[in-house]
Amino acid sequence: MSDLVVRGGDGPVRLAVDPSTRDGWTWTGLQIIDLDGGPYSLTLDAQEALVIPLVADATVTVAGESHHLTRTSVFDHVADTLYVPTAETITLEGRGRVALATATTTTTYLVAFLPAADVPVATRGAGNMTRLVRNYAMPGSFSGCAKLLVCEVITPGGNWSSYPAHKHDEHTASERELEEIYYYEIADSPTGTPGFGYHQTTSTDPQRPIDVLTEVRTGDAVLVPHGWHGPVVAAPGHDMYYLNVMAGPSPDRDWLISDHPDQAWVRGLWPELPVDPRLLTSDGEPRR
């Protein structure tokens, strides 16, 4: 299943997942772009996009309007982002690393600037299963798009995330069929050595076998076409960031999942455990 693990490379496009050219991949896409000051342009073809600064100071120009997006680290805070509809040309200028999360669609919406202040942020889980979720384009947040579902997750070093493992690979009353991309960045150690974590995906259906257990480092992505995905584990001492990009055939953009039946019981532990204080402000609120 190594074709489902995409390792990051060198710029200007250090990672690319294109549903129009990748066999067996239909709905989601991702580009990680390194800017060195000069312009980088691309035109969306039957895809909509969310432009997300990872570590960047960049200007994004679409339809004759320019927007400034900046962030010093994915671990620092939620970011301003820009939604771009299908058929538009995106021009990026500046320096740093920018993500373009895409979904396949021919339905056109309006360009939209999404300020960080409007992004819902919440902790999920408790104890060493606590993580912080930033819902950029999820149910209950931005809805001015056709297919795209996007969130960021911060998992402190030593914690478990995407746990219990879950799936969304069929359309039922309680579930939606969604492809998913996990893109990872892992904090270095205090001495500068690179961080790492682990990602697992396993089969839900013997007719569609899948078995991924892989080490992930900054710049890596794991593709989840179907199956139970999780747990994801951050090595102690190395905070983990991942960007989730999801889309599927359903028109309703609902995020409905099923927990792995062997792991669903862990949710019952959370009410009795404290939320990891590393993800809280001094007032006890989720960090933004």
GIFEN-V599077 format. One record per backbone hydrogen bond with DSSP energy under -1.0 kcal/mol. CO is the residue of the C=O (numbers start at 1). NH is the residue of the N-H. Records with the same first field share a line. If there is no record, write none. Layout:
CO: NH / NH
//
This chain:
1: 4
2: 5
4: 223
6: 221
12: 34
14: 9
15: 32
17: 30
18: 21 / 22
22: 25
27: 104
29: 102
30: 17
31: 100
32: 14 / 15
33: 98
35: 96
40: 92
42: 90
46: 105
48: 103
49: 84
50: 101
51: 82
52: 99
55: 97
56: 71
57: 95
58: 69
59: 93
60: 67
61: 91
62: 65
65: 62
67: 60
69: 58
71: 56
73: 76
81: 114
82: 51
83: 112
84: 49
85: 88
88: 44
90: 42
91: 61
92: 40
93: 59
94: 37
95: 57
96: 35
97: 54 / 55
98: 33
99: 52
100: 31
101: 50
102: 29
103: 48
112: 83
114: 81
115: 118
116: 119
120: 135
122: 133
124: 131
126: 129
127: 130
128: 160
131: 124
132: 154
133: 122
134: 136 / 152
136: 142
137: 150
138: 141
143: 145
149: 246
150: 137
151: 244
152: 134
153: 242
154: 132
155: 240
156: 159
159: 234
161: 232
165: 260
166: 229
167: 258
168: 178
175: 172
179: 247
180: 224
181: 245
182: 222
183: 243
184: 219
185: 241
189: 192
193: 189
196: 235
197: 216
198: 233
199: 214
200: 230
201: 212
202: 228
205: 208
212: 201
214: 199
216: 197
217: 220
220: 184
221: 6
222: 182
224: 180
228: 202
229: 166
232: 161
233: 198
234: 158
235: 238
239: 187
240: 155
241: 185
242: 153
243: 183
244: 151
245: 181
246: 149
247: 179
256: 176
258: 167
260: 263 / 264
263: 266
264: 267
265: 268
266: 269
269: 272
270: 273
274: 127
276: 279
277: 280
279: 287
281: 284
285: 281
288: 78
//
